[in-house]
Amino acid sequence: MTPVPPQPDLGSSFYDLLLRSLYPTGQDFRPRFELFADFLRFRYGLIASPQKDAHLAYDTYGPEALRKFFGLLEEDMPMIATETFQYASVLVTALIKDKERPSAPGFIWDLNPSSSGHLGRALGSGSIHLRPQILNDGKLVRIRYGNPDPSSHWDLFVDSVTSLELYRRRSHISSAFDAIGLLSSRGTQFLIASKLPQGQQHQSQVVDFDPDFLGRSDPKVRKNKFDYEAYEIRASELLALPRGRAAIQRGGIVWRIAKELLGEERTADFHPSDDLWSYGAEHHRPGRTAVYSDNLSPYELKIVCGVYKAEAGEVSWWPTPDQWDKGGYNVGRWTPFAEEWFQIRLDRIRCNEETVRSRAEWKRGIKVSSGAIKLRDAVHVASTMFVTNALAG
């Protein structure tokens, strides 16, 4: 169904009408969020247990610290049970204690072998199949459901944390389509990769590198809302290309920008695009056939994030994906906290109260909480160790 462009109204600027006429969505995008307790269960493996250990401190991290760790809003806090915060505090305290081999008590964490709900007891059963693989020196997990269709020409790859989350959700997610629907609605990074069909050639076309990206930023002239509108049109043109769907797979800030500019309906197609064999990225797998995925080049990603060349480095409207990945807002999904930050900054840009920032300014601006970064890294290490050991061979 072709979306219907919104009708003009007295509050619409010329830019709004131009952008909507070129890239109609028919709807505004609004992220969807799940209950905090469910997020803890599926993403972190937290078990809701009536048991308590008298030797453990349940208040090392209070609600305000945990709010930043998990990306919650202040108005969400009164609706969350005290016990949920207490168990979350125990989990966080335990996981970040040892960054080399993070672990947590078995009565609250399903990756501990002593847990009654230990994930290893069920891993390998059911309709979902996880297989760790190395793609270009990076470890990912291939996800398949049921008996793969011989005619299927693509596979779903995710990181170890997301692979275990999908396994925990196996009772209500039973296909790769459902899994991708979940990940693409939350801003979680994933990869859809295809093998080269027989007779097909991969002839990657290199996108010309422009050292100025969106142009040069004159330090004497402050970037304003009109510059932002020009950037939005440029980024929308790029994202509307077939390979632009790679922005949704990238997750995080790139995902959110794509959703903002093109809307829900125009970013819903995740199948390999017509650009795959011309602009796609090649992923080498030791001892296996290479696979290919839709791809936006580093230059194109900088266009999406609104990067300009400056006298001393770069400035941008939004943090670049490498900066976002390391920042405190990145907890593996788009959070209410991140959405509040995004909307406030967007409103301030449109009111000429915000302008571009340097990389150093972005590093400080999206750090949020050093504890949140430590927790994210600890969960990644623990999940990778678990997947590697449980699925060895």
C-alpha positions as CSV (number, residue, x, y, z in Angstrom):
1,M,0.0,0.0,0.0
2,T,1.4,3.4,-1.0
3,P,1.5,5.8,1.9
4,V,-0.5,9.0,1.5
5,P,1.5,12.2,2.0
6,P,0.1,14.3,4.9
7,Q,-1.9,17.3,3.9
8,P,-0.3,20.8,4.2
9,D,-1.2,22.8,7.2
10,L,-0.6,26.4,8.3
11,G,2.2,25.2,10.6
12,S,4.2,23.5,7.9
13,S,7.3,25.2,6.6
14,F,8.3,25.1,2.9
15,Y,11.1,22.6,3.9
16,D,8.6,20.3,5.6
17,L,6.4,20.2,2.5
18,L,9.3,19.7,0.2
19,L,10.7,16.8,2.3
20,R,7.3,15.1,2.7
21,S,6.6,15.4,-1.0
22,L,9.9,13.9,-1.9
23,Y,9.9,11.2,0.8
24,P,6.3,10.7,2.0
25,T,5.8,8.4,4.9
26,G,2.2,8.9,5.8
27,Q,3.1,8.5,9.5
28,D,5.5,9.7,12.1
29,F,7.8,7.1,13.7
30,R,7.5,6.5,17.4
31,P,9.8,3.9,19.0
32,R,8.1,1.1,21.0
33,F,9.4,0.0,24.3
34,E,8.8,-3.0,26.5
35,L,8.4,-3.3,30.3
36,F,11.7,-2.9,32.2
37,A,11.3,-6.3,33.9
38,D,10.9,-8.0,30.5
39,F,13.9,-6.2,29.1
40,L,16.0,-7.4,32.1
41,R,14.8,-10.9,31.6
42,F,15.4,-11.2,27.9
43,R,18.4,-9.0,27.3
44,Y,20.3,-9.7,30.5
45,G,19.1,-13.1,31.7
46,L,17.8,-11.8,35.0
47,I,15.6,-14.3,36.8
48,A,12.8,-13.1,39.0
49,S,13.5,-15.1,42.1
50,P,11.8,-15.0,45.5
51,Q,15.0,-16.1,47.0
52,K,17.4,-13.7,48.7
53,D,21.0,-14.1,49.9
54,A,21.6,-12.4,53.2
55,H,25.3,-11.9,52.3
56,L,24.6,-9.8,49.2
57,A,24.0,-6.0,49.2
58,Y,20.8,-5.2,47.3
59,D,21.3,-1.4,47.3
60,T,24.8,-0.9,45.9
61,Y,23.2,0.9,43.0
62,G,20.1,3.0,43.6
63,P,17.3,3.6,41.2
64,E,18.9,6.8,39.8
65,A,22.1,5.1,38.9
66,L,20.2,2.1,37.4
67,R,18.0,4.5,35.4
68,K,21.2,5.6,33.5
69,F,22.5,2.1,33.3
70,F,19.4,0.9,31.5
71,G,18.2,4.0,29.7
72,L,15.0,4.7,31.7
73,L,13.1,7.9,32.2
74,E,12.4,9.5,35.5
75,E,8.7,9.2,35.0
76,D,9.1,5.5,34.5
77,M,10.6,4.9,37.9
78,P,7.5,4.9,40.2
79,M,5.9,2.1,38.1
80,I,8.9,-0.3,38.6
81,A,8.8,-2.6,41.6
82,T,11.4,-2.1,44.3
83,E,12.4,-5.8,44.0
84,T,13.2,-5.3,40.4
85,F,15.7,-2.5,41.2
86,Q,17.2,-4.7,44.0
87,Y,17.8,-7.7,41.8
88,A,19.1,-5.4,39.0
89,S,21.5,-3.8,41.5
90,V,22.9,-7.3,42.5
91,L,23.3,-8.3,38.8
92,V,25.1,-5.0,37.9
93,T,27.4,-5.2,41.0
94,A,28.4,-8.8,40.2
95,L,28.9,-8.4,36.5
96,I,31.2,-5.4,36.6
97,K,33.3,-6.7,39.4
98,D,35.5,-8.8,37.2
99,K,35.7,-7.5,33.6
100,E,37.8,-10.5,32.5
101,R,35.3,-13.2,33.6
102,P,32.1,-11.5,34.6
103,S,29.5,-13.6,36.4
104,A,26.5,-13.3,38.8
105,P,24.7,-15.4,41.4
106,G,22.9,-18.4,39.9
107,F,19.6,-17.6,41.6
108,I,19.2,-14.4,39.6
109,W,21.2,-15.1,36.4
110,D,20.5,-17.8,33.8
111,L,24.1,-18.0,32.5
112,N,25.4,-19.3,35.8
113,P,25.7,-23.1,35.7
114,S,24.2,-23.3,39.2
115,S,21.0,-21.6,38.1
116,S,17.9,-23.7,38.0
117,G,17.1,-21.9,34.8
118,H,20.5,-22.3,33.3
119,L,20.3,-21.5,29.6
120,G,22.8,-24.2,28.8
121,R,20.4,-26.9,29.7
122,A,18.0,-25.9,26.9
123,L,20.5,-24.5,24.4
124,G,20.4,-26.5,21.2
125,S,16.8,-27.6,21.6
126,G,13.7,-26.1,20.1
127,S,13.3,-24.4,16.7
128,I,16.1,-21.8,17.0
129,H,19.6,-22.8,16.1
130,L,22.7,-20.7,17.0
131,R,26.0,-21.1,15.3
132,P,29.0,-18.9,16.1
133,Q,31.0,-17.7,13.1
134,I,33.8,-15.4,12.3
135,L,33.1,-12.7,9.7
136,N,36.0,-10.5,8.8
137,D,37.8,-11.3,12.1
138,G,34.7,-10.4,14.1
139,K,32.6,-13.0,16.0
140,L,28.9,-13.1,15.2
141,V,26.2,-15.8,15.7
142,R,24.2,-17.1,12.8
143,I,20.5,-17.5,13.7
144,R,18.3,-20.0,12.0
145,Y,14.8,-21.2,12.8
146,G,13.5,-24.7,12.1
147,N,14.7,-26.5,9.0
148,P,16.2,-23.8,6.7
149,D,14.5,-23.5,3.4
150,P,16.9,-24.7,0.6
151,S,15.7,-21.8,-1.5
152,S,16.5,-19.2,1.2
153,H,19.4,-17.1,0.0
154,W,20.2,-15.1,3.1
155,D,21.0,-15.6,6.8
156,L,20.6,-13.5,10.0
157,F,23.7,-12.7,12.0
158,V,23.8,-11.0,15.4
159,D,26.2,-10.5,18.3
160,S,26.4,-13.0,21.2
161,V,24.2,-10.9,23.5
162,T,21.4,-10.6,20.9
163,S,21.7,-14.3,20.0
164,L,21.0,-15.2,23.7
165,E,18.2,-12.7,23.8
166,L,16.5,-14.3,20.8
167,Y,16.9,-17.7,22.4
168,R,15.2,-16.5,25.5
169,R,12.4,-15.2,23.4
170,R,12.0,-18.5,21.5
171,S,8.5,-19.2,22.8
172,H,7.0,-16.3,20.9
173,I,9.6,-15.6,18.1
174,S,9.7,-18.6,15.8
175,S,11.1,-17.3,12.5
176,A,13.8,-15.1,11.2
177,F,11.2,-12.7,10.0
178,D,9.8,-12.3,13.5
179,A,13.3,-11.9,14.9
180,I,14.2,-9.2,12.3
181,G,10.9,-7.4,13.1
182,L,11.8,-7.2,16.7
183,L,15.4,-6.0,16.2
184,S,14.5,-3.5,13.5
185,S,11.7,-2.0,15.7
186,R,14.2,-1.5,18.6
187,G,17.3,-0.2,17.0
188,T,19.3,-3.3,17.8
189,Q,22.1,-4.0,15.3
190,F,21.9,-7.1,13.1
191,L,23.2,-8.3,9.7
192,I,21.5,-10.0,6.8
193,A,24.0,-11.7,4.6
194,S,23.7,-13.7,1.4
195,K,25.9,-16.2,-0.4
196,L,26.9,-15.3,-4.0
197,P,24.4,-17.1,-6.3
198,Q,25.9,-19.4,-9.0
199,G,26.8,-17.3,-12.0
200,Q,26.6,-14.0,-10.1
201,Q,29.6,-11.7,-9.8
202,H,30.3,-9.3,-7.0
203,Q,31.7,-6.1,-8.4
204,S,31.8,-3.7,-5.6
205,Q,31.6,-0.1,-6.7
206,V,33.6,2.2,-4.5
207,V,31.7,5.3,-3.5
208,D,33.9,8.3,-4.2
209,F,35.4,9.6,-1.0
210,D,34.7,13.3,-0.5
211,P,37.0,14.7,2.3
212,D,34.5,17.5,2.9
213,F,31.5,15.2,3.5
214,L,28.6,17.8,3.6
215,G,31.0,20.6,3.0
216,R,33.3,22.6,5.2
217,S,32.3,24.2,8.4
218,D,33.5,27.8,8.8
219,P,34.2,28.4,12.5
220,K,33.2,32.0,12.1
221,V,29.7,31.0,10.8
222,R,27.4,29.1,13.1
223,K,25.5,26.3,11.5
224,N,21.8,26.9,11.9
225,K,18.4,25.2,11.3
226,F,18.5,25.9,7.5
227,D,21.8,24.1,7.3
228,Y,20.2,21.2,9.2
229,E,17.3,21.1,6.7
230,A,19.8,21.0,3.8
231,Y,21.5,18.1,5.6
232,E,18.2,16.2,6.1
233,I,17.4,16.4,2.4
234,R,20.9,15.1,1.4
235,A,20.7,12.3,4.0
236,S,17.1,11.4,2.9
237,E,18.3,11.1,-0.7
238,L,21.0,8.6,0.4
239,L,18.8,6.6,2.7
240,A,16.1,6.3,0.0
241,L,18.5,4.3,-2.2
242,P,18.1,0.5,-2.2
243,R,21.2,0.0,-0.1
244,G,19.9,2.6,2.4
245,R,18.2,-0.2,4.2
246,A,21.6,-1.0,5.7
247,A,21.0,1.9,8.0
248,I,18.3,-0.1,9.8
249,Q,20.6,-3.0,10.2
250,R,23.3,-0.8,11.7
251,G,21.0,0.1,14.7
252,G,21.6,2.8,17.2
253,I,21.8,6.5,16.1
254,V,22.0,5.6,12.3
255,W,18.8,3.5,12.7
256,R,17.1,6.4,14.5
257,I,18.1,9.0,11.9
258,A,16.8,6.8,9.1
259,K,13.5,6.2,11.0
260,E,13.1,10.0,11.5
261,L,13.8,10.9,7.9
262,L,11.9,8.2,6.1
263,G,9.4,6.9,8.6
264,E,8.3,3.4,9.5
265,E,6.8,2.3,6.2
266,R,9.8,3.2,4.0
267,T,12.2,1.5,6.3
268,A,10.4,-1.8,6.6
269,D,12.0,-3.8,3.8
270,F,15.0,-5.8,5.1
271,H,15.5,-8.2,2.2
272,P,18.8,-7.9,0.3
273,S,18.5,-5.0,-2.1
274,D,19.2,-4.6,-5.8
275,D,22.4,-2.8,-4.8
276,L,23.8,-5.9,-3.0
277,W,26.1,-7.2,-5.8
278,S,27.3,-3.7,-6.8
279,Y,27.7,-1.9,-3.4
280,G,27.5,-4.7,-0.9
281,A,30.1,-5.5,1.7
282,E,32.0,-8.8,1.4
283,H,32.4,-10.8,4.7
284,H,35.1,-13.5,4.7
285,R,34.5,-16.6,6.8
286,P,37.5,-18.9,7.5
287,G,36.9,-22.2,5.8
288,R,33.6,-21.2,4.5
289,T,32.1,-19.4,1.5
290,A,32.1,-15.6,1.8
291,V,28.7,-13.8,2.3
292,Y,27.6,-10.3,1.3
293,S,25.4,-7.7,2.9
294,D,23.9,-4.4,2.0
295,N,26.3,-1.7,3.1
296,L,26.7,2.1,3.5
297,S,30.4,3.1,3.1
298,P,32.1,5.1,5.9
299,Y,31.7,8.2,3.8
300,E,28.0,7.6,3.4
301,L,27.5,7.0,7.1
302,K,29.1,10.4,7.8
303,I,26.6,11.9,5.4
304,V,23.8,10.2,7.4
305,C,25.1,11.6,10.6
306,G,25.6,15.1,9.2
307,V,29.4,15.4,9.3
308,Y,31.3,18.5,8.0
309,K,35.0,19.0,7.6
310,A,36.3,21.6,10.0
311,E,39.7,23.2,10.5
312,A,40.5,20.8,13.3
313,G,38.9,17.5,12.5
314,E,35.2,17.1,12.0
315,V,31.9,18.5,13.3
316,S,28.5,16.9,13.0
317,W,24.8,17.2,13.8
318,W,24.8,13.7,15.3
319,P,27.4,11.4,16.7
320,T,28.9,9.0,14.2
321,P,28.2,5.2,14.7
322,D,31.6,4.5,16.1
323,Q,31.1,7.2,18.7
324,W,27.6,6.0,19.5
325,D,28.8,2.4,19.9
326,K,31.2,3.5,22.7
327,G,28.8,5.9,24.4
328,G,26.5,5.3,27.4
329,Y,23.2,5.6,25.5
330,N,24.1,2.3,23.7
331,V,22.7,-0.5,25.7
332,G,21.8,-2.8,22.8
333,R,18.5,-1.2,21.9
334,W,17.0,2.3,21.5
335,T,15.9,3.3,25.0
336,P,13.3,5.9,26.3
337,F,16.3,7.8,27.7
338,A,17.9,7.9,24.3
339,E,14.6,9.0,22.6
340,E,14.2,11.8,25.1
341,W,17.7,13.0,24.3
342,F,17.1,12.7,20.6
343,Q,13.8,14.7,20.7
344,I,15.2,17.4,22.9
345,R,18.2,17.9,20.7
346,L,16.1,17.8,17.5
347,D,13.7,20.5,18.9
348,R,16.6,22.7,19.9
349,I,18.2,22.4,16.5
350,R,14.9,23.5,14.8
351,C,14.8,26.4,17.2
352,N,18.4,27.4,16.4
353,E,19.4,26.7,20.0
354,E,21.8,23.9,19.0
355,T,24.5,23.5,16.3
356,V,27.1,21.0,15.2
357,R,29.5,19.5,17.7
358,S,33.1,18.3,17.5
359,R,34.1,14.7,18.1
360,A,35.5,15.6,21.5
361,E,32.2,17.3,22.4
362,W,30.3,14.3,21.3
363,K,32.5,12.0,23.4
364,R,31.6,14.0,26.5
365,G,28.0,14.5,25.5
366,I,27.0,10.9,25.1
367,K,29.1,9.3,27.9
368,V,26.1,9.5,30.3
369,S,27.4,7.0,32.8
370,S,30.7,5.1,32.9
371,G,28.9,2.4,34.8
372,A,26.5,1.9,31.9
373,I,29.5,1.3,29.6
374,K,31.1,-1.1,32.0
375,L,27.9,-3.1,32.3
376,R,27.4,-3.2,28.5
377,D,31.0,-4.5,28.0
378,A,30.6,-7.1,30.8
379,V,27.4,-8.5,29.4
380,H,29.1,-8.8,26.0
381,V,32.1,-10.6,27.4
382,A,29.9,-13.0,29.5
383,S,27.6,-13.7,26.6
384,T,30.5,-14.4,24.2
385,M,32.1,-16.7,26.7
386,F,28.9,-18.6,27.2
387,V,28.1,-19.0,23.5
388,T,31.7,-20.0,22.7
389,N,31.7,-22.7,25.4
390,A,28.2,-23.9,25.0
391,L,28.3,-24.2,21.2
392,A,32.0,-25.3,20.9
393,G,32.5,-27.2,17.7
